[in-house]
Amino acid sequence: MTKRKQTSKTEAEAREVATAESVAQMDRDEMIAVAAYYRAEQRAFEPGHELEDWAQAEKQIDASLHAH
């Protein structure tokens, strides 16, 4: 029989935290994308402002997330 290496509790906890952080990052990115979309919609999707929309949305979402 081959012995399997048992994962320590701390290794499992570290993976769980990393997974939670990854999900949180995906949620943040989605929130920024939605906010940037609405900024673009407000100006009738005039081209050339995509980076500005994203940067402003990112500031807005980060401020909102850090306020909680």
N, C-alpha and C positions, 0 to 999 in steps of 0.2 A: 504494500500500500504506500501511496505517496502522501506525505504530509502536506496539508495546505497551510499556507501562512495565514494566520488569523490577523485581521485588521484590528488595530488597537482602537479604542474608543476615541482617542484624540484625532486619529487619522480620519475616522468616519465623521466626526464633528467638523473637521476642517473642510471636508468635501461638501458637507451640508451647508456650511457658511458660504463657500465659494459658489455653490449652486444658487443660493438665495441672492447673492450679490449679482450673479449673472442675470437672473430673472428681473431683479430690480433695475439693472441697466437696460434691459430690453424694454421694460415698462417706461422708463424715462425717455428712451429714444423714440418710442411710439408717441408719447405725450408731446414731445418736441415736434415731431413730424405733423401731428394734428394741429398744433398751435401755429406752425409755419404755414400750413395749408390755409387756415382761416385768415392769417395775415395777407396771404396772396389773394385770397378771394375778395377781401375788402377793397383791394385796388384792381379788381377785375382781371387778375392774373397777368398783369403787365409784365413782360419778360425783363430780365436783367436785375432783379431784386432777390433772387433765390438765396444767396448767401446772407444777405441782410435779414431776410425773413427768418432763416434758420438761426442766426446769431441772436436776434431779438427774442425768438421763441425759446431758445436755450436759456437766456437770462431770465425770462419770465418763469419758466418751469423750475429752474434751479432755485430761484427766490421763493417760489411757492413750496417746493419740497423742503427747503431749509427752514421755512417758517413753522413747520409742524414738528 
